[in-house]
Amino acid sequence: MKCDYDIVICGGGMIGAALATQLAPHGFSIALVEAKVPAAYDLSQNFDLRISALSPKSALVMQQCKAWDILQGMRLCPYKRMRVWEVAGFGDLTFSANQVGVPELGHIVENRLVQLSLWQALEDNDKVDIICPASPESFHRDGKVMRLDLDTGQSISARLIVGADGAQSKVRQEFGIGVNRGQYQQACLVASVNTELGQQDITWQRFVNTGPQAFLPLLGQHGSVVWYHQADQARALSNLSHGDLANEIMAQFPPQLGKIEVTAQASFGLQKQHAQSYCAEGMVLVGDAAHVINPLAGQGVNLGFQDVACLASVLADARSKGEDWSTKGVLKRYQKQRKLANSLMLHSMDAFHHGFSQTNTKTKWLRNLALASAKIPLIKQRVVRYAMGI
């Protein structure tokens, strides 16, 4: 039976769109199904609340399809230093790009603009059809062919379905793949701010008894403040007026923040989640559909880009060898590489969260010792390279 496409990617966000850009050059015909068109970019727009810290390895994926050039024509903020310290302790660590001989450690970017730049990179690609707005309603198997019924009334078929549709993945649920899930007691407040201080090249995170406090620089005199707190406290803070919230942040955050003005705010719960399997016959999961980690170190989106690079490599290699690349046997090669790596990161962030949530003296001393030991040049260089994804 002839298929409409080789691959249908359900979810056209950052990870789904990035996967389409990586697969198309290898001759795969692709449908990218997405529910919502990303808003167009305008220089006068306020900064979005949803931002990410893209590693150089993630940026490389975007460079390969020219999306990075497009993104640079919008706005992104490079950062050259990272600082981590505890308010009451001797552990105080600063990482710098020059320690590993690179111009920057990464870039702070708005998620929407990453998605938008990837979509623009796909505009003239005759191997990719973007079907939007549309969402999958049901899936049907006919031998080796998968058929999708969309909420638009359209029906399309493919040899492989990719679930890039987020933590509540419809694809994952429809294929009966369970998840191991956990909830944290904390929640996260995120606020977009205008800063009195000039452009900063550092992202920092300070640990206090109630949880981490962080600052992420954005272009010009702008930034993003991240405040981990007990869930009820984070919700209460998010309900304050912009002015009252700014006063609370300036009273509780370190002086490195300076004077700020809040322009937008929101809070969200923290969870961890890992799919019990990444693939089935004719189906594979990437990004948040496969794994959701604590956002403490901002590695979630970078893990998704690593999924993209790995899956594209596995599928292209199998196709070049004349193999049936849609089979579970081939897809397990991707799962073998990524499931273990993602599991290690998930558990590392979990341990990091719990380690810095403890208030007893012994635990505080041990974590300060860990931060202090990371100042040893060889260890420090390894930590920096790991954080950069290289």
MOJO-V966773 format. One record per helix or strand. SS is the DSSP state (2 for helix, 1 for strand). FROM is the first residue (numbers start at 1). TO is the last residue. If there is no record, write none. Layout:
BEGIN
ss:SS from:FROM to:TO
ss:SS from:FROM to:TO
END
This chain:
BEGIN
ss:1 from:5 to:10
ss:2 from:14 to:24
ss:1 from:30 to:33
ss:1 from:51 to:55
ss:2 from:56 to:63
ss:2 from:67 to:72
ss:1 from:77 to:79
ss:1 from:81 to:86
ss:1 from:92 to:96
ss:2 from:97 to:99
ss:1 from:106 to:110
ss:2 from:111 to:122
ss:1 from:128 to:131
ss:1 from:136 to:142
ss:1 from:145 to:150
ss:1 from:155 to:163
ss:2 from:170 to:174
ss:1 from:179 to:195
ss:1 from:202 to:208
ss:1 from:211 to:218
ss:1 from:222 to:230
ss:2 from:231 to:238
ss:2 from:242 to:252
ss:2 from:255 to:257
ss:1 from:260 to:275
ss:1 from:279 to:280
ss:1 from:283 to:285
ss:2 from:287 to:289
ss:1 from:291 to:292
ss:2 from:295 to:297
ss:2 from:300 to:320
ss:2 from:328 to:357
ss:2 from:361 to:373
ss:2 from:377 to:388
END
